Amino acid sequence: MFHHLRRSLAWGCSLGVGVGIAEALYLYSTAVETPLGGFRVVTSAVLLYLIIALVWSLPTGLVLGLVHRLRGKPDPGEGLYGALYLALGVVLVATYRVNVEFLGGFLDLSSLLVDAALLAVSWPLLTLLLRRPFRALSRSFGPAWPKLGPVYWMAVLLAAGLPQFGDDPRVGAAPPTAEAPASAPNVLFLLVDTLRADHLGCYGYPRGTSPRIDALASRGILFEDCVSQAPHTKQSTASILTSLYPPTHKMDTLWASLSPKAQILPEVFHDGGWRTCLMSANSFLSPTFGFGRGVERFEGTLVNPAMQLLGSAVVNRFRRLAVQEFHTWAAPWNLLRDLNSWSFLGPEGNPYQHGMPAADLRDQFLGWQAGLEGGAPWFAYLQFMEPHAPYDPAPEHRLFDNPEYGSTEGVWFPGSTELTFLPFQRGAEATAEERQAMINNYDACIHEVDAAVGQILDELERRGELENTLVVLTSDHGEEFYEHGGWGHGQSLHAELLGVPLILAGPRVPRGVRVPGQVRSVDIMPTVLQASGLEPPAGCSGEVLDLRAEAAAREAYSEVQWGGHWAVAWRDADGTLIHANFRGEDSRQLYAEADRRETTDLAPGDPAAVRTLSGRMGGRRAEYSARALQAIETFVDDSFKDNAAGLGYVDGDPDQDDE
């Protein structure tokens, strides 16, 4: 029995290690960019396949050993297991191709029956064909096996147990070699996720949600009407950091990564001589999705690139079947996922898998900035998450008639966490008290971020850094509290979702200026670069902002592509047009330019205006689409999907009809 178990483990693990190395090297050879973490992807792949091999080969060895003992057959030798596992590898590859090419799915419930039939028939037949040549081969090396066994297992453990091979995935670009322009400023880019402009005191909100942000605005320039290019993080932040519209950068699915042709803001600063960091509480802002280019130091959520491997896809699919559809024990699957994560990230793991609190983000940034040497200016991008649902502010910030800390009241949307798509689907209604509780908690979350922003600015001032620091504060999108029948964000293009703050303060920025004219989030990148003495990359869609109070308003295009539905919006001096599509059904809404809250739909009574604005919007969309880049698909595991779903996001599969 022991001989069978040893041989099954040896040959099974050999196959696993070999496949892990081969597929990781294939990933390297086909990747547009070097995979995050370098050689750690190889060790991660080896460990993944080694665990799969152990799960498969242990019962195989025990069953075959028991069968041979009961039947009284002679020892079959090493050749049986060599043939057995080579045949298994060939059959699994063939089964995968059959799934992809002919079954239209991958390990769904119907294809599992076909997979089982292929294994039951093909595996034994191919094993019989391969057994004779492997028997001859094993006879040649058989006597040497007891001596080579310990060496073999040491090699396997070494390959699987040293996750520190390769680069630390949190440390990216080397310090810059270029020299920044003379008197170049530091740049502190603060993005507060899900922050509506009209909930800040400096934008006229009556509550004291933002005393420190208000003070920042008073010593700089405030743009009263900044329009985001998308109502959710991935599309919007990609537009902010590349100055490209969504039809161009194509970050429109959960797994999309930025094209290498799209230069991002930290990359341009790094090439220009700035030290750089990116620290984000939102898991979409990760080097895994292309946001790490030019970034020396990253803190946030990292997705293991080895999750792109076939073995990962199989494991995650079986986990979903076992846990979510058959409701079996999740612990073994979670252990496998955690082991694979450990092999990529090291013993400390990923402390920010589920978000980075504002206090941690503050401390990580200040620690990084304090450790800089050499005198070069720095660029830091910080993305806070507190105003994003679920709204759960710390006790000391519950200043607005909030529910008691620990209460579930006002924390999440009513009915369910499923998103709607306006105007076709409305969210569940809430009582006036329930809605107000959510708004109260949302406001307290803003106050929590405001305090962290103030602490960062105070410490930079104490260090003598603030005077030469250009501070930018904005948001990726707003939040809806049933103004048009929806909750959260991502499901429409109304003003409460696209109206974001934009504040600039620091050297060479006018003080106490308010610009009422409409601007766009895509204008931020070229403006910040010019203010820092750098040229924007060729191909930017945005334009440098006019910092005078009398600056002319700009036309604004926005869109959302998510979960198989889409909507586009156009805002200019003649009004606002929102065109939405859901399951093939169209809707067009028209609002007067003066109707800032979009309360009266004029489309039914003014078809001529609808046609005019549709023509402008369609022309601009075609222009942006003509320059479309090819986004890279990055496989994301169930842990990332579950985390995204917990924040209200969906898979974003363009083949799905529903969110």
Sequence and secondary structure as in RCSB ss.txt:
>XXXX:A:sequence
MFHHLRRSLAWGCSLGVGVGIAEALYLYSTAVETPLGGFRVVTSAVLLYLIIALVWSLPTGLVLGLVHRLRGKPD
PGEGLYGALYLALGVVLVATYRVNVEFLGGFLDLSSLLVDAALLAVSWPLLTLLLRRPFRALSRSFGPAWPKLGP
VYWMAVLLAAGLPQFGDDPRVGAAPPTAEAPASAPNVLFLLVDTLRADHLGCYGYPRGTSPRIDALASRGILFED
CVSQAPHTKQSTASILTSLYPPTHKMDTLWASLSPKAQILPEVFHDGGWRTCLMSANSFLSPTFGFGRGVERFEG
TLVNPAMQLLGSAVVNRFRRLAVQEFHTWAAPWNLLRDLNSWSFLGPEGNPYQHGMPAADLRDQFLGWQAGLEGG
APWFAYLQFMEPHAPYDPAPEHRLFDNPEYGSTEGVWFPGSTELTFLPFQRGAEATAEERQAMINNYDACIHEVD
AAVGQILDELERRGELENTLVVLTSDHGEEFYEHGGWGHGQSLHAELLGVPLILAGPRVPRGVRVPGQVRSVDIM
PTVLQASGLEPPAGCSGEVLDLRAEAAAREAYSEVQWGGHWAVAWRDADGTLIHANFRGEDSRQLYAEADRRETT
DLAPGDPAAVRTLSGRMGGRRAEYSARALQAIETFVDDSFKDNAAGLGYVDGDPDQDDE
>XXXX:A:secstr
 HHHHHHHHHHHHHHHHHHHHHHHHHHHHH SS  TTTTHHHHHHHHHHHHHHHHHHHHHHHHHHHHHHHHT   
  HHHHHHHHHHHHHHHHHHHHHIIIIISSSS HHHHHHHHHHHHHHHHHHHHHHHHHHHHHHHHHGGGHHHHHH
HHHHHHHHHHH TTSS  TTB S    S   TT  EEEEEEETT  GGGSGGGT SS S HHHHHHHHTSEEEEE
EE S SSHHHHHHHHHH   HHHH   STTEE  TTS  HHHHHHHHT EEEEEESSTTSSGGGTTTTT SEEES
    GGGGSHHHHHHHHHHIIIIIIS    HHHHHHHHHHHHHHH TT  TTTT   HHHHHHHHHHHHHT  SS
  EEEEEEE TTSSS    GGG  SS   TT  TTTS SS S    TTTS      HHHHHHHHHHHHHHHHHHH
HHHHHHHHHHHHTT GGGEEEEEE S   EESSSS EESSS   HHHHEE EEEESTTS SSEEEEEEEEGGGHH
HHHHHHTT    TT  S     STT     EEEEEEETTEEEEEEEETTEEEEEEEETTEEEEEEE TT TT   
  GGG HHHHHHHHHHHHHHHHHHHHT    EE    HHHHHHHHHTT     TT S  
